[in-house]
Amino acid sequence: MDNGGKFPKLELRDYGDEVRGCHVRDGHSIGEEEIIIEIPLRCLITVEMGKDTDIGRAILQSNIELDAPKHIFLMVFMLLDRHNSKSFFKPYYDILPPTLNNMPIFWTPAELNYLQGSYVLTQIHERNAAIEADYAAICRIAPEMAQIASLEEFKWARMCACSRNFGLIVNGLRTAALVPYADMLNHYRPRETKWQFDDALQGFTITSLQHIGMGAQVYDSYGQKCNHRFLLNYGFSVEQNVEPDGFCPNEVPILLQLRRSDPLYDHKCSYWRREGSLPAKRIRVCVGENDNSRLLFALLRIIDADQMDLDALLRASGGVGMFPGSTSGGFGGSGSINSYRTIRDAQTAISVRNELKAIALLLATCDEHLSKYPTLYKDDVEAISTGRFPPFSNQMHACIQVRGEKEVLLFYKDFAKTALDVLVIEDPQIFHDTLEGIRLNKHNIVYQYVRNTVLRLRQEEEAAGLSPVRRAIV
């Protein structure tokens, strides 16, 4: 506060284990649209300050590729400056957590084992490898970095910058900055505050969006994110990661891959690559309809598609052959792959016979992913609800993460079972009764799929004189 920082109604509270929170002081309350934190520009550590160091200039001149350049420049300044006992920012460095044991890149092997079955383990390995590569690259072009910080110190600084920086526009310049005290606010949704750099005040401000009472914790929003991003970047998972409208952004990366034994493998590879995909692709899906969920179903339809399916897909999308005058519209044979077809053309179901194969593959894929976890979903729910783990422990955050992944997988497993049952119903009345039951008892996404996709396929193929049993084997 000696340097112009203003937060008169706030105080920090220590919860132990390097967990802290910002609270309204006793005897005070906060009104709506009240500036509760103001930090002057001179107290901000910006990307430009890192670029203006000798190491920063060496990085810029070398054009080396780094995993997170903005974070690198912030941490370069911090790593250099903290060696200066008279640094202006020394009080800030002194209140930063000396260790970041809550961050998964620092977890012990036993703690990492809590995430067994989760793709987050791969992401943790990749994050460690990327940081190590950045450190080695910087040390090659600026050898003094090795004297300034060890690899472990470099990792510590990287995660400080990753978890604490604010993306700002300062006097018209887009940058990122570390903001003392403002970075102490914990995450909560929906947001209760907003932040910006105020050009008129020449400072970073946090403003309340609602009344906040005496003693209450004051939160920031880190955004609508899947728990894997909270865990990797901030070292926590949100137990109830649900938006006010009921949407949960938690995702699971489902791995889908073409089969090399497929006689159409080469043709399908060409088809996938039009979307920039390799023969294997992970699709992050949540319980919701979006581009990723639509892409998931498109990929499923292509993986088990035979020549008849692919021909039907091309006809349905109004395609023509690769070469002028081509009428084959197929995927087999010379020059038969359409020049502008992509995976996304399969977002519309091709046929009942193809849809049965695609949905069966979805069911098998969900079962395969679920089998990799050592615990069941119900076990995780019980462990969290009964307080089996300490509230801020790594084990608790790991359990919340894998529980969220399983929720998504179990949703799609139930989706698949429902779809498979409905796709083969022959009697129209039974179908419509089943549809009504789905409307009343299942997630709206399941209902919309059956009402729109399955019903359309039934109508089209009944018009062609095919019964469901016949459709399934033709």
N, C-alpha and C positions, 0 to 999 in steps of 0.2 A: 504493500500500500504506500510505501515511501516514494515509489516511482510513479504514482498516479493511478494505480489499480484501485477500483472501487467495487466492493461487494459487502457493504455495511450490514446487511441483514442475514448474511450467511456464515456458517462455520463448518469445518470439517470434523467428521467423527470417524474414529478408527474402530473397525469391527474385528480386527485381528487377522492374522495370516495375509497381510498386505492388502486387505480389502477395506476400502474407505468409502464414505458417502458424504454428500454435501447437504446440509440441513438448514432450515430457517431458524435463526437464533430465538431463544426464549424472549418473549416480550415483543416479538415482531410478527408481522404477516406480510404477504406479498399480494399486491393487486394485479388485476389483468392489465396487460400491456405496460408492465413496469420493467425498466431496465434494472436487472438484478446483478449483472456483472459487467464491468467496463474495464478493459485492459488496453492501455495505450500502445500504439504501434511500436514504440521503442522497446517494449517488453516481449515482442513476438520474435521467434526464430523462424525465418522464412527460407524457402528454397534458394532464393537469390544470395542469401548470406553464405550458404554452403558452396554455391558456385563461385563465390568471390574468394575462396581460400585457395592456397597453392594446390592442394589435392583436388579441389573442385575444378580448377582450371585445367589441371592435367587430365581429368576425366573428360571434360568437354573437348579438349584438343585431340584426345585419342580416339574418340568416336566408338569406344567400346560399348557393347550391348549389355545392359544391366536389367535385372528382373524388375526393379521398381525405382526408376531414376529419381523421382521426387523424394521418395523416402531416403534414398542414398544421400542426396545433398543435405537434407535435414540432419541426418545422423553424422555425416562428415563434420559439419560445423560443431555439433554437440560433442563428438569424440575429441576433436581438437581443443575446443574451448574449455572443456571441463578440466584440462590439465593446468589451466591458468587459475592459480589460487585467488587472484583478484578479479576474476571474471564477473561481469555484470550479472550473469545468469547463474552464479554459484548457488544462490538460495533456491533456485528452481531445480538444479541438479540434485541438491541435497534432499529434496522431498520426493524425488522419483524413487520407485521401489528398487532396492538394491539387487533383488533377484526377480525373475519373472517365472517362477515355478508353476504358475497356473497356465502358462502358454504351452500348448502341446509340443512345440519343438524342443522344450526343455524337460518333458516328462521322462520318467524312468521307464525301463522296459516293462516293469510290473504295471505301471500306470497306463502305458500304451496298450497293454493287453486288455484293458477294460473296453477298448474299441474294436476288439476282434470281430471280424466280419464286415466292418465298415470301410468304405472307400476312403474315408478320412485318413486312415493310416497311410495310404499311398500319397495323399496330399501333404501330409506332414513330412514324409520322406522327401517329396519333391520340393517343399519349402526349404527344408534344411539344405538340400543339394543346391538349390538356387542361391541361397545366401552364401554358402561356401564358395560357389563359383564366382559370385560378385566380389567376395573378399580376395580371392586369389587373383582375379583380374585387376583389381585396384592396386594390390601389392606389386603387381608386375609393372604397372606404369607409374606408380608412386610408392616406392619401397618403404618410405617413412611410415606408411600406414601400419606396417607390422610392428613398428616401435610404439606407435600411439595406442593401438588396441589389438588384443589377442582376438582369435576367431570367436571365442565365447563372448567377449565384450562387444564385438561387432554384431553378433546375433542379438545381444541384449539391446543395443542401440537400435537395431533394425526393427525389433518388435515394439520398442517405445515409440518410434516414429510411425509405425504401422497403426498402432492402436490409439495414438493421441493426436494425430494431425487433423487439421481442419482445411478443407478446400475453400479458398477465399478469392475474392476479387478485391485487391488492394490498390486504390487509386487507379483503377482501370486495368491493372495487371492481374491476370489469373495466376494464382500461386497456391502453395500449401504452407501451413505454418503450425508450429507448436505454440500453444497459448497457455502460459502458466495459470494455474488455478482453474481456468475454464475447463481443462481436461480432467478435472476431478469428478465431474457429474457422471453418474451412472446412467445406464440405458433403461428406457421405459417407452412402451407404446400404448395408446396413442401419445404423441408428443405433447408435452406441457410447456415447452419453451421453444424459442427459435433463436438462431444466431446468425451474425453477419459481420462484415467489416463495415463500419459506418464512416464514410468519407468525411462527413461534417464534423464528427467527433474525433476523427483520426485515431480510431480505436476499435477493437473487437468488442462486440456487445452480445449479451444473452438477455433476451426479453421474455417475460412470462406471457403465456397465452391464457392463463386462468388464475383464479385466486388460489394461493397456496398458504395453508395455515401454519401457525406457530409450531415449530418442532418437526414439521413434515420434511421428508427428504425431497430435494429438488433434482429433477431428472432432465437429461437430454435424450433425444432420440437418435440412435445410430442408424436409423432407417429400417425399412421393411426388408428383412433378410432371413434366409434359411439359417438354422442353428449351426450348420457346419461353418458358415462364415463368421458367426459370432465366436465360435470355439477357436478357429484357426487364428483369427485376427485380434481377438480381445481376451480369450482365455475363459469364456463362460458360455453356458447354454441357457436358454430361457425356457423355464418349465412349461409355461402357458404361452407359447409363441403364436398368439391368435390376434388378428386384427378386429376392430370393432364390428365389422360386417360378418365375422365368423370365418374369414379366410385364414388358413394357416400356410405360411410361406415355406415350411419345411419341405425339403426335397430328398429324393434318393436318386443316385446316378445308376440307371439301368443299362447294363451292357448288352448290346445287340451286335451280332456278327453274321456275315454271310458264311455259308458252308462251302468249303473247298470241294466237297464231293458233289455239289450241285452242278449239273451239266450246263446251267445258265450262269455259272459263277462269274465268268469274265464279262458277260454282258451286264450283269447286275452291278459289278464293280464300276463299270463305265457310267452306269446310271447313278450310283451313289456319289461318284466323284463330281458330278455336276453340282452337288451341294457342298463340295469341299470335304466329303467324307471318305474315310478309309474303309476297308472291308469290315472293320470293327469300330463301333461308335458308342460312346456313353451319352445317354440322354438324361438330363436332370428333369425329373417330373415331380410335381406336387399334386395334391388333391385339388385339381382345378383344370379348367380348359384354357390352354394358351398355346403359343407356337410350339413349345416343346412337347406337350401332350399330343398335339396333332401330328408332329413329326414322329413321335413314338409309334403311333398306329400306322403311319405311312411306311415306316421301316419294317414293321411286323408283316404288313401285307406283301412287301417285296421279297422278304427273306424266303418264304415258302411258296412264292408264286411260281406256277409252271408256265409253259408257253401260252396256254389258253388264257390264263389270268392276265398275263402281260399284254396279249393281243386285245383283251377286253378293256384293259386300262387305257390303252392307246386310242381305241375307238371311242371310249367314253369321254376322253378329253379332246376329241376332235382332231387328233394328230394325223400327220401324213408322214411318209417315209423320209429318210435322210436325203435321198437324191431326188431331184425333180422328176415327177412322173411316177414315183414309187407308190404302189397301192397296197403293199403287203402289210404295212403298219405293225409288223411284228418285231420281236427282239432276237429272233434267231436268223441265222444266215447273213450273208454279206450285205452290209449297208442297211440293215433293217432297224438299227437303233435311231430313233427320232432325234433330230439335231437339237431340239429344245426341250425335251422331256427331262424332268427332274424328279427327285423323290417326292416332292410336295404334290405332284399330280396324283399320288396315291393316298392323299388325305381324304379323298372320297372313296368309300368302300367299293370294291370291284364287283364282287358277287358273294352270294351266301357261301358257296364252296370255298372261296378264298378267305372269307371272313372267319369261317370256322377254323381254318388252319392258323390264321393270324392270332385269333383269340386263344386257341389252345397253346400256341407258342408263348403268349403273354402269361398264361397260367403257369406253364412250366418254368418260365424265366423267373417269375416271382417266387416260386417254390425253391428254385436253385439259390437265389439270393438269400432267402430266409434261412436256408439250411446252413449258411456260413456263420451264423451267429451262435454262440455257445448257450445263450439264454433265450427263453421264450418272451414274447411281448408281455404276457400276463405277469411274468416274473419281474420284469422291469417296472411295470405299473405298480406292483406291490412294493418293490424296493423304494421307489420314489415316494409313494403315498404314506408309507409307514416310517419314513425318516431313517431308513437303514444306514444311509451314508451321511456324514456331516454336511451341512447345507452348502458350504462354499468349496467343498472338496473336489479334486479332479475326478474322483470316481463318480460323484454325483453328476457332474457336468457330462462325463462320458456316457453315463446311463441315460440321461435325458436325450443326448444326441442319438444313440442307437434306438431308443424307444421311438423317436420321431421318424427315423428311417423305416422301422417296422410298420408304423401306422400307415405310411404311404404304400408300402408293399402289400400289406393286408387289404387295403382299400382296392388296389388293382387286382388282387387275387379274387376278392369277392365280386368285383366288376366282371372279371373273366368268367367266373362260374355262372353268374346271372346271365351273361350274354350267350354263353354256350347253351344253356337251358332254353332260352327264348328263341334262338336261331332255328331250332329244330321242331318247334311247336307247329303242328299241322292245322288243328282246328281253329278257325278264326275267333270263335267266342272265347276259347281258352286263352288265346293270345291276348285278346283285349282285356280279359279279366286279370291276366298276369301283368299286363301293362299298368292297369290301375293299381294293383298291389305294389308294383315298383314305385309308382308315383307317391304312394302313401308311406312307404317303408324304406326306400333307398335314397341315397344321395341324388340330388337333382341331375348331376352329370350322368349317372346311370340311366335315369329316366329319359333324359334328352337323347342319349345314344339309342335306346330302344325305340323311342317314339319317332326319331328322325331317320337314323341309319337302318335299323332292322326293319322297320315298317316299310321304308322305301324299297329295300331289297325284296321283301315279300311281294309287294305290289308289282314290281317290275317282273319278277320271275313267275309269279302266278299268271300275269298277263301273257307270258311266253309259254304257259301250259306246263310248268314244272312244279311238282310238289316238293316240300322240304326234303323228303327222303331222296327223291330223284336228284334234287339240287346238290345234295351232299356227295353224291357219287359220280355225277356227270363230269 
